Amino acid sequence: MVEIERKTRETEVRLQLKLKGNGNTDIDTGIGFFNHMLELFAYHGFLDLALNVKGDLYVDEHHTVEDVGIVLGQAISKAIGDRKGIRRYGDVTLPMDETLVQVVLDLGGRAYYQDNLQYSREMVGDLPVELIEEFFRSLCNNAGMNLHILMHRGGNNHHLLEACFKAFGRALDQALTYEERLGNKPLSTKGSL
């Protein structure tokens, strides 16, 4: 179990994360739809995630969403440790009704984020969709993760984001799977990551 606290003048974030858990969650970011997405991510990725955020939502949602990405990325990196023995890569294609999303990731330590998501409106519930990119970019930068989210078919924005977060959880779980054939080595011909 990894615990991280981050306090700034904009937010106060407390997070507990267990990578190989049961999908148990206790999440309160102050943004209902964001809570829902993080719960889906943790449940489908078999992560135990406790998260409490007090953010400056009177300004807007940006600082809260971005700082959750920062802290969750730090927690993932800390929990992975030296990255030895894990499969490293995850690739999941997931449907949600009319939408179809593919999430591909690499836990090799090099941060990068790219998506081709297209939305038909600016908000889903109480979450501005432009902050999805901010969340994932912050997470990748702090986790040392290369992440691509590909929208093969869009539609309802709620369904699209559900597919993204579920597939992200499943791809992360896949990448974290212990690879017996590696022993205590990283999946790299260089011998280190």
C-alpha positions in Angstrom: 0.0 0.0 0.0 1.4 3.4 -1.1 0.3 6.6 0.7 0.9 10.0 -0.7 -0.2 13.5 0.5 0.2 16.6 -1.5 -0.8 20.0 -0.2 -0.6 23.3 -2.2 -2.4 26.6 -2.0 -4.8 25.2 -4.6 -5.5 21.6 -3.4 -5.0 19.1 -0.7 -4.8 15.5 -2.0 -4.6 12.3 0.2 -4.2 9.1 -1.7 -3.8 5.4 -0.8 -3.1 2.9 -3.5 -2.7 -0.9 -3.7 -1.9 -2.0 -7.2 -2.9 -5.7 -6.9 -6.0 -5.2 -4.9 -9.7 -6.1 -5.3 -11.1 -2.9 -6.9 -12.2 -1.4 -3.5 -12.6 2.4 -3.6 -13.3 5.3 -1.3 -13.1 8.4 -3.6 -14.2 12.0 -3.0 -12.7 14.6 -5.3 -15.6 17.0 -5.1 -16.4 16.4 -8.7 -19.1 13.7 -9.0 -18.4 12.5 -12.6 -14.6 12.4 -12.0 -15.3 10.2 -8.9 -17.3 7.9 -11.1 -14.5 7.6 -13.7 -11.8 6.9 -11.0 -14.0 4.3 -9.4 -14.4 2.5 -12.8 -10.6 2.7 -13.4 -9.8 1.2 -10.0 -12.5 -1.5 -10.1 -11.7 -2.7 -13.6 -7.9 -2.5 -12.9 -8.3 -4.4 -9.6 -6.7 -1.5 -7.7 -7.6 -0.5 -4.2 -7.9 3.3 -4.2 -8.7 5.7 -1.4 -8.7 9.3 -2.5 -9.8 12.5 -0.7 -9.4 15.9 -2.3 -10.1 19.4 -1.1 -9.7 21.6 -4.1 -10.3 25.2 -5.0 -13.5 24.3 -6.9 -14.8 27.9 -6.4 -12.1 28.8 -9.1 -12.8 25.8 -11.4 -12.1 22.1 -11.6 -8.7 22.3 -13.3 -6.4 22.3 -10.3 -8.3 19.4 -8.7 -8.2 17.2 -11.8 -4.6 18.0 -12.6 -3.4 17.4 -9.0 -5.2 14.1 -8.8 -3.3 13.1 -11.9 0.0 14.2 -10.4 -0.5 12.3 -7.1 -1.9 9.1 -8.7 1.0 9.1 -11.1 3.5 9.4 -8.2 1.7 6.6 -6.4 1.8 4.3 -9.4 5.5 5.0 -9.9 6.3 4.4 -6.2 4.3 1.2 -6.1 5.9 -0.2 -9.2 9.4 0.5 -7.8 12.3 -0.7 -10.0 9.8 -2.1 -12.6 11.6 -5.5 -12.5 9.6 -8.6 -13.4 6.5 -7.0 -14.8 5.2 -7.4 -18.3 5.5 -3.6 -18.7 3.0 -3.3 -21.6 -0.8 -3.2 -21.7 -3.2 -3.1 -24.6 -6.9 -3.3 -24.1 -9.7 -2.6 -26.6 -13.1 -2.1 -24.8 -16.6 -1.3 -26.0 -19.2 0.7 -24.1 -22.4 0.4 -26.1 -21.8 2.4 -29.3 -18.3 3.5 -28.4 -15.0 1.6 -28.9 -11.8 2.6 -27.3 -8.3 1.2 -27.2 -5.8 2.0 -24.5 -2.1 1.1 -25.0 0.5 1.8 -22.4 4.2 1.2 -21.5 5.5 1.4 -17.9 9.1 1.8 -19.2 9.7 5.1 -17.4 9.4 7.4 -20.4 6.5 9.8 -20.0 4.2 10.5 -23.0 0.5 11.0 -23.6 -1.6 11.1 -26.8 -5.2 10.7 -27.6 -7.6 11.3 -30.4 -10.8 11.7 -28.3 -13.5 13.8 -29.8 -16.4 15.2 -27.8 -19.8 16.5 -28.8 -20.1 18.8 -25.8 -17.9 20.6 -23.3 -19.1 19.0 -20.1 -20.0 15.5 -18.9 -21.9 15.9 -15.7 -19.8 18.4 -13.7 -16.5 17.6 -15.5 -15.2 19.7 -18.3 -14.0 17.2 -21.0 -10.9 19.3 -21.7 -9.5 18.3 -18.3 -9.4 14.6 -19.3 -6.2 15.3 -21.3 -4.8 17.3 -18.3 -5.5 14.4 -16.0 -3.8 11.8 -18.1 -0.9 14.0 -19.1 -0.2 14.8 -15.4 -0.5 11.1 -14.5 1.9 10.0 -17.3 4.5 12.6 -16.4 4.6 11.5 -12.8 4.3 7.7 -13.4 6.9 7.5 -16.2 4.2 6.1 -18.4 3.7 6.2 -22.2 -0.1 6.2 -22.8 -2.1 6.2 -26.0 -5.9 6.4 -25.9 -7.5 5.7 -29.3 -11.1 6.3 -30.1 -12.1 3.9 -32.7 -15.8 4.9 -32.5 -17.3 7.7 -30.6 -20.9 8.5 -29.6 -22.3 9.4 -26.2 -19.6 11.3 -24.2 -20.4 9.5 -21.0 -20.0 6.1 -22.7 -16.8 7.2 -24.3 -15.1 8.3 -21.1 -16.4 5.2 -19.3 -14.7 3.0 -22.0 -11.5 5.1 -21.6 -11.2 4.7 -17.8 -12.2 1.0 -17.8 -9.7 0.2 -20.5 -7.0 2.2 -18.8 -7.5 0.2 -15.6 -7.5 -3.1 -17.4 -4.4 -2.1 -19.5 -2.5 -1.1 -16.3 -3.4 -4.4 -14.6 -2.1 -6.2 -17.7 1.2 -4.3 -17.6 1.7 -4.9 -13.9 1.3 -8.6 -14.2 4.4 -10.5 -13.0 6.2 -12.3 -15.8 7.8 -15.4 -14.4 10.2 -15.8 -17.3 11.8 -12.4 -16.5 12.6 -13.3 -12.9 13.9 -10.2 -11.2 14.9 -8.4 -14.4 13.2 -5.6 -16.3 11.7 -6.2 -19.7 14.5 -4.4 -21.5 17.5 -5.6 -23.5 19.4 -2.8 -21.9 19.1 -4.5 -18.5 17.5 -1.5 -16.9 14.7 1.0 -17.3 
